[in-house]
Each structure stands twice: as C-alpha cells, then as structure tokens.
Amino acid sequence: MHATRQIPAIKAKGKVQKAKGKSEVSTRRVLTIGVMVAVALFLAGCTAHQKPSTVETVLATMAKDIVIPMEAENLKNPLAANPEVVSQGKQAYLQSCAICHGADGHGQTVLGQGMYPPVMDLTSPHVQHWNDAEMFWIIQNGVRMTGMASWKEAISPDDTWKLVLFVHRLPELDAANAMKASNPAPAQKTPDQLIAYGKTLYRQEGCFTCHRLDGEGTKLGPDLTVEGTRGRTPEWLIGHFKDPPKYVHGSIMLSFTNLTDEQLSALTAFLESQKGPAK
C-alpha cells in the first residue's frame, strides 16, 4: 500500500521536472534567438553593403575581430600555397589592392593615407592574425567604417583565395624581389618624417582601440598622451612591442613581431614625442 501511494507523487514529480525542462528549453531558445539577433546586428555592422548607424560606428571596431571568425567558421581555402597559385594571387593583388595598400603591402599610398583611419599595413600582426577563411570573408564582404570595400562583385571566390595566400606571404617576402619594384630604396627618414610615419602606424595597427591619446581612444590600456615623459628608452619600447609580457607582467597586448625595424622605430619615435598637451 505504501508503494502504491507513492505513485501519484512520483507522477506529479515527473510532470514538474518535465515542465521545468520545457521551461529551461524555452529559456535557452529565447537566449539563442537573442544571441542570433545580436550577432546579426554585429554582422550588419561589419559589412560594407549598407550605410552604418551611429551605434554601429561605435561597435564595429570592437566587434569585427569576434564576428568575422564566427562568419568565416565554415569556410576553408581549397587551394594549396604553391608558387603558381601565390603568383596568381600576386597579380590579383596588383590589379585590385596595390592602389590603396601599396605594392609592398605597407599602405604608404596617397589614397591609402587619405582614408580615416588609414588603410592597414598588410604585413602587420593586426592583419596577419586572420586565417585564410577570415581574410577571404573580409575581402569578399568588406568592413564598414574602415574604408575596406566589398570585392565580391569584382573578384571571384577562386581569385580571392589566391589573393589571401599571397597576402599571407607578404611578411616573408622582400618587397623589392616579390614585387620586382623598379623604384630605388627610399632615403632614410628625418626625425619628423619618422614621427609622422609612427602616427600613421599607430592608427593602422588599431592602437587607439585599447589606448587613449589626446582624448581619443579607449582606456583598456595605459593613456599614451604623456608616454614621452615616462623615461622609457627606445630599446625598451621596441622590446615591448616585440614581446609585451616580457616587459610588463600580465600584459594582454598583441606582439608586433611582423613589423619591420623601421616601423618599430617609427612607432617608438611617435610615442616618445608624446609629452602631453602644450602649455
């Protein structure tokens, strides 16, 4: 009799658990839909097909390094990085990309420097950390608020994969040999030119997304407005660019090992010139 009396209680408990389970599923569904909506909004803020809103402008830079990998997750480069394919990628680059990014990928062109922010240095860690699929998505879709246009109507998917392979080779290639450049080597920059180049690199590398300088940027990292008064040597700054945690314990800053010695010197010169607001 005792066991028999327990049956209704057991059934009732089962119904409660089942209802609870349905409630949890519903909650998960709501959360999933919410996440999907948020992702859709972020994705909309990362393509160059539509005019951005003010909110999108604020969020786009923060979101793109999270959203682009999600969007490109199921893409895979079908091509091998053999010399013939890379050479074909080079031709696509020269035809479509060099006008802004330069023949060597460093972005030192009139058009590229006229954008705000300036075009990215394609040899930089900021660009090179994207894998083939992510870079493919960027080239095909563009990135809003950066000047990077969508190329899906002009460059075929096959040529885009070739272009991706070439861009990933840029840090390894000597610009003069890779591009067969006929221009003579540029003269050594003056101190003022080096500082100006460093200012450009500061924006190209997205330093303002973590640091504040002259009232612009965020406060995730130290304010660099008075960096030149801290007494750090050029050797320390360059070493810090190459291996941040070695110089600042617990640093989450990306290493800038793909930058050339001249670029590191330029960034250092720019930061050393930051003495605070003029009095």
C-alpha contacts under 8 A as a table, 3 or more apart, distances in Angstrom:
res1	aa1	res2	aa2	distance
1	M	4	T	4.98
1	M	5	R	6.23
2	H	5	R	5.28
2	H	6	Q	6.65
3	A	6	Q	5.29
3	A	7	I	6.99
4	T	7	I	5.57
5	R	8	P	6.71
5	R	9	A	7.64
6	Q	9	A	5.23
6	Q	10	I	6.12
7	I	10	I	5.05
7	I	11	K	6.19
8	P	11	K	5.04
8	P	12	A	6.03
9	A	12	A	5.03
9	A	13	K	6.06
10	I	13	K	5.05
10	I	14	G	6.13
11	K	14	G	4.97
11	K	15	K	6.25
12	A	15	K	5.08
12	A	16	V	6.27
13	K	16	V	5.07
13	K	17	Q	6.19
14	G	17	Q	5.10
14	G	18	K	6.02
15	K	18	K	4.97
15	K	19	A	6.00
16	V	19	A	5.08
16	V	20	K	5.98
17	Q	20	K	4.91
17	Q	21	G	5.99
18	K	21	G	4.93
18	K	22	K	6.23
19	A	22	K	5.04
19	A	23	S	6.13
20	K	23	S	4.96
20	K	24	E	6.19
21	G	24	E	5.10
21	G	25	V	6.19
22	K	25	V	4.99
22	K	26	S	6.06
23	S	26	S	5.03
23	S	27	T	6.09
24	E	27	T	4.98
24	E	28	R	6.10
25	V	28	R	5.04
25	V	29	R	6.09
26	S	29	R	4.96
26	S	30	V	6.18
27	T	30	V	5.11
27	T	31	L	6.17
28	R	31	L	5.03
28	R	32	T	5.92
29	R	32	T	4.92
29	R	33	I	6.06
30	V	33	I	5.12
30	V	34	G	6.09
31	L	34	G	4.92
31	L	35	V	6.09
32	T	35	V	5.04
32	T	36	M	6.06
33	I	36	M	4.96
33	I	37	V	6.12
34	G	37	V	5.15
34	G	38	A	6.18
35	V	38	A	5.00
35	V	39	V	5.99
36	M	39	V	5.01
36	M	40	A	6.00
37	V	40	A	5.00
37	V	41	L	6.22
38	A	41	L	5.11
38	A	42	F	6.18
39	V	42	F	4.94
39	V	43	L	5.94
39	V	67	V	7.25
40	A	43	L	4.98
40	A	44	A	6.08
41	L	44	A	5.03
41	L	45	G	6.30
42	F	45	G	4.94
42	F	46	C	6.44
42	F	56	E	7.71
42	F	59	L	7.69
42	F	60	A	7.09
42	F	63	A	6.50
42	F	64	K	7.80
42	F	67	V	6.80
43	L	46	C	5.03
43	L	47	T	6.62
43	L	67	V	6.41
43	L	68	I	7.80
43	L	71	E	7.97
44	A	47	T	5.68
44	A	50	Q	7.86
45	G	52	P	6.69
45	G	56	E	5.40
45	G	57	T	7.55
45	G	59	L	7.56
45	G	60	A	5.50
45	G	143	V	7.94
45	G	144	R	6.40
46	C	60	A	6.05
46	C	63	A	7.82
46	C	64	K	6.09
46	C	67	V	7.84
46	C	68	I	7.80
46	C	142	G	7.37
46	C	143	V	4.89
46	C	144	R	5.27
47	T	50	Q	7.30
47	T	141	N	5.53
47	T	142	G	5.36
47	T	143	V	4.88
47	T	144	R	5.30
47	T	150	S	7.49
48	A	51	K	7.65
48	A	141	N	6.50
48	A	142	G	5.11
48	A	143	V	5.36
48	A	144	R	4.55
48	A	145	M	7.92
48	A	148	M	7.45
48	A	149	A	5.91
48	A	150	S	5.94
49	H	141	N	7.75
49	H	142	G	7.99
49	H	144	R	7.98
49	H	150	S	7.24
52	P	56	E	5.81
52	P	57	T	6.39
52	P	144	R	7.30
52	P	145	M	7.64
53	S	56	E	5.14
53	S	57	T	6.27
54	T	57	T	5.10
54	T	58	V	6.60
55	V	58	V	5.27
55	V	59	L	6.32
56	E	59	L	5.04
56	E	60	A	5.59
57	T	60	A	5.54
57	T	61	T	7.63
57	T	145	M	6.50
58	V	61	T	7.05
58	V	62	M	7.74
59	L	62	M	5.33
59	L	63	A	5.90
60	A	63	A	5.11
60	A	64	K	5.89
60	A	144	R	7.29
60	A	145	M	7.34
61	T	64	K	5.71
61	T	65	D	7.77
61	T	209	T	7.58
62	M	65	D	7.01
62	M	66	I	7.93
62	M	209	T	7.55
63	A	66	I	5.37
63	A	67	V	5.84
64	K	67	V	5.04
64	K	68	I	5.54
64	K	143	V	7.98
65	D	68	I	5.84
65	D	69	P	6.86
66	I	69	P	6.02
66	I	70	M	6.81
67	V	70	M	5.12
67	V	71	E	6.23
68	I	71	E	5.12
68	I	72	A	6.06
68	I	134	E	6.11
68	I	137	W	7.29
68	I	138	I	7.55
69	P	72	A	5.11
69	P	73	E	5.82
69	P	134	E	5.73
70	M	73	E	5.22
71	E	74	N	7.64
71	E	134	E	7.93
71	E	137	W	7.70
72	A	75	L	5.37
72	A	133	A	5.48
72	A	134	E	5.27
72	A	137	W	6.17
73	E	133	A	7.27
73	E	134	E	7.87
75	L	133	A	5.31
76	K	132	D	7.34
76	K	133	A	5.68
77	N	80	A	7.92
77	N	132	D	6.37
77	N	133	A	6.49
77	N	161	W	6.24
78	P	161	W	7.80
79	L	85	V	7.71
79	L	161	W	7.07
79	L	162	K	7.40
80	A	85	V	7.33
81	A	85	V	6.21
81	A	86	V	6.10
81	A	165	L	6.16
82	N	85	V	5.51
82	N	86	V	6.20
83	P	86	V	5.14
83	P	87	S	5.96
84	E	87	S	5.10
84	E	88	Q	6.31
85	V	88	Q	5.09
85	V	89	G	6.20
85	V	162	K	5.91
85	V	165	L	7.91
86	V	89	G	4.88
86	V	90	K	6.18
86	V	162	K	6.11
86	V	163	L	7.42
86	V	165	L	6.00
86	V	166	F	5.06
87	S	90	K	4.96
87	S	91	Q	6.54
87	S	166	F	7.40
88	Q	91	Q	5.17
88	Q	92	A	6.48
88	Q	159	D	7.81
88	Q	162	K	6.48
88	Q	163	L	7.62
89	G	92	A	5.09
89	G	93	Y	6.14
89	G	159	D	6.67
89	G	160	T	7.67
89	G	161	W	7.78
89	G	162	K	4.28
89	G	163	L	4.01
89	G	164	V	7.21
89	G	165	L	6.77
89	G	166	F	5.27
90	K	93	Y	4.93
90	K	94	L	6.20
90	K	162	K	7.96
90	K	163	L	6.52
90	K	166	F	5.78
91	Q	94	L	5.17
91	Q	95	Q	6.22
92	A	95	Q	5.21
92	A	96	S	6.12
92	A	97	C	7.70
92	A	159	D	6.91
92	A	162	K	7.94
92	A	163	L	6.16
93	Y	96	S	5.39
93	Y	97	C	4.92
93	Y	98	A	6.17
93	Y	163	L	6.12
93	Y	166	F	7.87
94	L	97	C	5.88
94	L	98	A	5.02
94	L	99	I	7.71
94	L	103	A	6.71
95	Q	98	A	6.87
96	S	99	I	6.92
97	C	100	C	5.95
97	C	101	H	5.95
97	C	102	G	7.41
98	A	101	H	4.90
98	A	102	G	4.28
98	A	103	A	4.99
98	A	104	D	7.86
98	A	105	G	7.11
99	I	102	G	5.86
99	I	103	A	7.82
99	I	109	T	7.20
99	I	111	L	7.23
99	I	112	G	7.75
100	C	107	G	6.19
100	C	108	Q	7.95
100	C	109	T	5.99
100	C	110	V	7.75
100	C	111	L	5.60
100	C	112	G	4.48
100	C	119	V	6.95
101	H	104	D	7.60
101	H	105	G	5.05
101	H	106	H	6.00
101	H	107	G	3.79
101	H	108	Q	6.77
101	H	109	T	6.71
101	H	112	G	6.23
101	H	119	V	6.53
101	H	120	M	7.18
101	H	121	D	6.93
101	H	122	L	7.35
102	G	105	G	5.08
102	G	106	H	6.08
102	G	107	G	5.04
102	G	108	Q	6.06
102	G	109	T	5.87
103	A	106	H	7.87
103	A	175	A	7.68
103	A	179	M	6.53
103	A	181	A	7.92
104	D	107	G	7.83
104	D	170	L	7.51
104	D	175	A	5.14
104	D	176	A	7.98
104	D	179	M	6.96
105	G	121	D	5.91
105	G	122	L	5.08
105	G	123	T	6.36
105	G	170	L	7.12
106	H	120	M	7.40
106	H	121	D	4.32
106	H	122	L	6.05
106	H	123	T	6.64
107	G	112	G	5.85
107	G	113	Q	7.22
107	G	118	P	7.86
107	G	119	V	5.90
107	G	120	M	6.26
107	G	121	D	5.25
107	G	122	L	7.51
108	Q	112	G	6.60
108	Q	113	Q	6.48
109	T	112	G	5.06
109	T	113	Q	5.91
110	V	113	Q	5.34
110	V	114	G	6.08
111	L	114	G	5.12
111	L	115	M	6.87
112	G	115	M	5.71
112	G	118	P	5.72
112	G	119	V	5.08
113	Q	116	Y	7.79
113	Q	118	P	4.90
113	Q	119	V	6.61
113	Q	200	T	7.88
114	G	118	P	6.54
115	M	118	P	4.74
115	M	119	V	6.64
115	M	147	G	6.79
116	Y	119	V	7.87
116	Y	146	T	7.18
116	Y	147	G	7.65
117	P	146	T	6.45
117	P	147	G	7.94
117	P	203	R	6.17
117	P	204	Q	6.81
118	P	200	T	6.92
118	P	203	R	6.81
118	P	204	Q	5.89
119	V	146	T	7.62
119	V	147	G	7.32
119	V	148	M	7.85
119	V	204	Q	6.34
120	M	124	S	7.86
120	M	127	V	7.40
120	M	204	Q	4.90
120	M	205	E	6.99
121	D	124	S	5.53
121	D	127	V	7.42
121	D	201	L	7.93
121	D	204	Q	6.45
121	D	205	E	7.62
122	L	127	V	5.64
122	L	128	Q	7.04
122	L	167	V	6.91
122	L	170	L	7.43
123	T	127	V	6.83
123	T	128	Q	6.53
123	T	167	V	7.81
123	T	168	H	7.93
123	T	170	L	5.88
123	T	171	P	5.00
123	T	258	N	6.38
123	T	259	L	7.03
124	S	127	V	5.55
124	S	128	Q	6.07
124	S	171	P	7.83
124	S	205	E	7.24
124	S	256	F	7.18
124	S	258	N	5.41
124	S	259	L	5.75
125	P	128	Q	4.87
125	P	129	H	5.72
125	P	254	L	7.91
125	P	255	S	7.45
125	P	256	F	5.83
125	P	257	T	7.13
125	P	258	N	5.72
125	P	259	L	7.52
126	H	129	H	5.97
126	H	130	W	7.82
126	H	205	E	6.04
126	H	206	G	7.71
127	V	130	W	6.00
128	Q	131	N	7.43
128	Q	168	H	6.46
130	W	133	A	7.90
130	W	134	E	5.60
130	W	135	M	5.85
131	N	134	E	5.37
131	N	135	M	6.17
132	D	135	M	5.27
132	D	136	F	6.03
132	D	161	W	7.54
132	D	164	V	6.15
132	D	165	L	7.25
133	A	136	F	5.03
133	A	137	W	6.28
134	E	137	W	5.15
134	E	138	I	6.31
135	M	138	I	5.01
135	M	139	I	6.21
135	M	164	V	6.41
136	F	139	I	5.30
136	F	140	Q	6.12
136	F	160	T	6.32
136	F	161	W	6.37
136	F	164	V	6.37
137	W	140	Q	5.19
137	W	141	N	5.84
137	W	142	G	7.70
138	I	141	N	5.32
138	I	142	G	5.04
138	I	143	V	6.44
138	I	150	S	7.72
139	I	142	G	5.53
139	I	148	M	7.93
139	I	149	A	7.64
139	I	150	S	6.24
139	I	151	W	5.89
139	I	152	K	7.47
139	I	160	T	7.22
140	Q	150	S	5.33
140	Q	151	W	4.88
140	Q	152	K	4.46
140	Q	155	I	7.76
140	Q	157	P	7.83
140	Q	160	T	7.51
141	N	149	A	7.21
141	N	150	S	4.35
141	N	151	W	6.54
141	N	152	K	6.51
142	G	148	M	5.09
142	G	149	A	4.48
142	G	150	S	3.97
142	G	151	W	6.97
143	V	146	T	6.06
143	V	147	G	7.21
143	V	148	M	5.32
143	V	149	A	6.64
143	V	150	S	7.50
144	R	147	G	6.72
144	R	148	M	6.82
144	R	149	A	7.68
145	M	148	M	7.91
150	S	153	E	7.65
151	W	154	A	5.23
151	W	155	I	5.71
152	K	155	I	5.58
152	K	156	S	6.59
152	K	157	P	7.51
153	E	156	S	7.46
155	I	159	D	6.20
155	I	160	T	6.19
156	S	159	D	5.25
156	S	160	T	6.06
157	P	160	T	4.91
157	P	161	W	6.30
158	D	161	W	5.37
158	D	162	K	6.57
159	D	162	K	4.99
159	D	163	L	6.06
160	T	163	L	4.88
160	T	164	V	6.12
161	W	164	V	5.04
161	W	165	L	6.43
162	K	165	L	5.21
162	K	166	F	6.43
163	L	166	F	5.14
163	L	167	V	6.21
164	V	167	V	5.17
164	V	168	H	6.25
165	L	168	H	5.23
165	L	169	R	6.47
166	F	169	R	5.07
166	F	170	L	6.56
167	V	170	L	5.27
168	H	171	P	7.09
169	R	172	E	5.51
169	R	173	L	6.45
170	L	173	L	5.26
170	L	174	D	7.89
170	L	175	A	7.87
171	P	174	D	7.91
171	P	258	N	6.54
173	L	177	N	7.38
173	L	178	A	5.88
174	D	177	N	5.47
174	D	178	A	5.81
175	A	178	A	5.07
175	A	179	M	5.70
175	A	180	K	7.53
175	A	181	A	7.32
176	A	179	M	5.65
176	A	180	K	5.22
176	A	181	A	5.01
176	A	182	S	7.75
177	N	180	K	5.01
177	N	181	A	7.19
178	A	181	A	7.99
189	K	192	D	7.85
189	K	193	Q	5.50
189	K	194	L	5.73
190	T	193	Q	5.08
190	T	194	L	6.09
191	P	194	L	5.04
191	P	195	I	6.25
191	P	269	A	7.71
192	D	195	I	5.15
192	D	196	A	6.23
193	Q	196	A	5.03
193	Q	197	Y	6.11
194	L	197	Y	5.08
194	L	198	G	6.09
194	L	265	S	7.68
194	L	266	A	4.91
194	L	269	A	6.61
194	L	270	F	7.43
195	I	198	G	4.94
195	I	199	K	6.23
195	I	266	A	5.79
195	I	267	L	7.26
195	I	269	A	5.34
195	I	270	F	4.45
195	I	273	S	7.46
196	A	199	K	5.10
196	A	200	T	6.49
196	A	266	A	7.90
196	A	270	F	7.13
197	Y	200	T	5.09
197	Y	201	L	6.26
197	Y	263	Q	7.86
197	Y	266	A	5.97
197	Y	267	L	7.56
197	Y	270	F	7.96
198	G	201	L	4.97
198	G	202	Y	6.02
198	G	263	Q	7.05
198	G	265	S	7.88
198	G	266	A	4.29
198	G	267	L	4.11
198	G	268	T	7.22
198	G	269	A	6.74
198	G	270	F	5.04
198	G	271	L	7.93
199	K	202	Y	5.02
199	K	203	R	6.73
199	K	267	L	6.97
199	K	270	F	5.95
200	T	203	R	5.44
200	T	204	Q	6.15
201	L	204	Q	4.76
201	L	205	E	5.81
201	L	263	Q	7.53
201	L	266	A	7.97
201	L	267	L	6.66
202	Y	205	E	5.59
202	Y	206	G	6.51
202	Y	207	C	5.53
202	Y	208	F	7.36
202	Y	267	L	6.72
203	R	206	G	5.11
203	R	207	C	6.12
203	R	208	F	6.60
204	Q	207	C	7.81
206	G	209	T	5.60
206	G	210	C	7.88
207	C	210	C	5.86
207	C	211	H	5.98
208	F	211	H	4.89
208	F	212	R	6.08
208	F	213	L	7.43
208	F	216	E	7.14
208	F	217	G	4.52
208	F	218	T	6.52
209	T	217	G	5.78
209	T	218	T	5.85
210	C	217	G	6.73
210	C	218	T	5.24
210	C	219	K	6.16
210	C	220	L	4.83
210	C	221	G	5.21
211	H	217	G	5.62
211	H	218	T	5.25
211	H	219	K	5.60
211	H	220	L	6.23
211	H	221	G	4.91
211	H	222	P	5.86
211	H	223	D	5.64
211	H	224	L	6.63
212	R	215	G	6.24
212	R	216	E	5.38
212	R	217	G	4.29
212	R	218	T	5.13
212	R	219	K	5.85
212	R	221	G	7.61
212	R	222	P	7.12
212	R	223	D	4.72
212	R	224	L	6.03
212	R	225	T	7.04
213	L	216	E	5.35
213	L	217	G	6.43
213	L	223	D	6.05
213	L	224	L	5.21
213	L	225	T	4.59
214	D	225	T	5.55
214	D	276	G	7.67
214	D	277	P	7.48
218	T	221	G	7.53
219	K	222	P	6.59
219	K	223	D	6.79
223	D	226	V	7.40
223	D	227	E	7.72
224	L	227	E	4.82
224	L	271	L	7.23
224	L	274	Q	7.23
225	T	274	Q	5.62
225	T	275	K	6.64
225	T	276	G	5.19
225	T	277	P	7.78
226	V	229	T	5.59
226	V	230	R	7.23
226	V	274	Q	5.29
226	V	275	K	4.62
226	V	276	G	4.62
227	E	230	R	5.62
227	E	271	L	5.87
227	E	272	E	6.19
227	E	273	S	7.87
227	E	274	Q	5.62
227	E	275	K	6.58
228	G	231	G	6.83
228	G	232	R	7.68
228	G	271	L	5.94
228	G	272	E	3.90
228	G	273	S	5.48
228	G	274	Q	4.82
228	G	275	K	5.05
229	T	272	E	7.57
229	T	274	Q	7.57
229	T	275	K	5.71
232	R	236	W	6.20
232	R	237	L	6.76
233	T	236	W	5.14
233	T	237	L	6.38
234	P	237	L	5.12
234	P	238	I	6.07
234	P	265	S	7.68
234	P	268	T	6.16
234	P	269	A	7.81
235	E	238	I	5.25
235	E	239	G	6.02
236	W	239	G	5.12
236	W	240	H	6.03
236	W	247	Y	7.89
237	L	240	H	4.97
237	L	241	F	6.24
237	L	268	T	6.26
238	I	241	F	5.08
238	I	242	K	6.42
238	I	264	L	6.08
238	I	265	S	7.16
238	I	268	T	6.73
239	G	242	K	5.17
239	G	243	D	6.14
239	G	244	P	7.52
239	G	247	Y	7.53
240	H	243	D	5.18
240	H	244	P	4.53
240	H	245	P	7.74
240	H	246	K	7.25
240	H	247	Y	5.68
240	H	248	V	7.78
241	F	244	P	5.89
241	F	255	S	5.74
241	F	256	F	5.38
241	F	257	T	7.43
241	F	264	L	7.52
242	K	255	S	5.05
242	K	256	F	5.11
242	K	257	T	5.06
243	D	246	K	5.64
243	D	247	Y	7.13
243	D	255	S	5.44
243	D	256	F	7.68
243	D	257	T	7.91
244	P	247	Y	5.51
244	P	248	V	6.00
244	P	251	S	6.01
244	P	252	I	7.63
244	P	253	M	6.21
244	P	254	L	7.22
244	P	255	S	6.21
245	P	248	V	4.98
245	P	249	H	5.21
245	P	250	G	5.80
245	P	251	S	4.88
245	P	252	I	7.30
245	P	253	M	7.86
246	K	249	H	6.61
248	V	251	S	5.55
256	F	259	L	5.80
257	T	260	T	7.98
259	L	263	Q	5.84
259	L	264	L	6.31
260	T	263	Q	5.11
260	T	264	L	6.25
261	D	264	L	5.13
261	D	265	S	6.09
262	E	265	S	5.03
262	E	266	A	6.07
263	Q	266	A	4.96
263	Q	267	L	6.21
264	L	267	L	5.22
264	L	268	T	6.13
265	S	268	T	5.01
265	S	269	A	6.06
266	A	269	A	5.05
266	A	270	F	6.16
267	L	270	F	5.12
267	L	271	L	6.24
268	T	271	L	5.22
268	T	272	E	6.06
269	A	272	E	5.11
269	A	273	S	6.23
270	F	273	S	5.17
270	F	274	Q	6.82
271	L	274	Q	5.32
272	E	275	K	7.50
